[in-house]
């Protein structure tokens, strides 16, 4: 019996060791899972913190944009009457410009017609004047005068060239004798 008891005790101890090992393995596995979960929780907390910071920044940006929108709306409401007044004035100026352009164009056409009429009248008077004996005599004398002026110009040019040639001849030579000239040419 004692063998049996020892054998049972041995089995019991073996079973007990096996259970202790399994419990130890399960405990190690649980510790590893706790470590992994703790690491995951830490990462999630960091991500939550980062997201919270982004949310705070976004909220600040929203507040800033809301203030900016409110300011822009106030400016818009403030400038709206000015815009309306300037728009009306712009329309008025456009209408005035159009009226003045039309008036200017009509005046330009009218003055062109006057110029054409006056040119025609001038041509008629020139034709009538050119038919008179006095005008024909005037034109002949004018032609004679032009011919005389041309001849006078031609003769004055000839006189100037002859005068220049005479002045060149009258100028004293830069040297007194041929030997002075040779010395000046070949020093």
Secondary structure, DSSP 8 states (H G I E B T S, - for coil): -HHHHHHHHHHHHHHHHHHHHHHHHHHHHHHHHHHHHHHHHHHHHHHHHHHHHHHHHHHHHHHHHHHHHHHHHHHHHHHHHHHHHHHHHHHHHHHHHHHHHHHHHHHHHHHHHHHHHHHHHHHHHHHHHHHSHHHHHHHHHHHHHHHHHHHHHHHHHHHHHHHHHHHHHHS--SSSSHHHHHHHH--
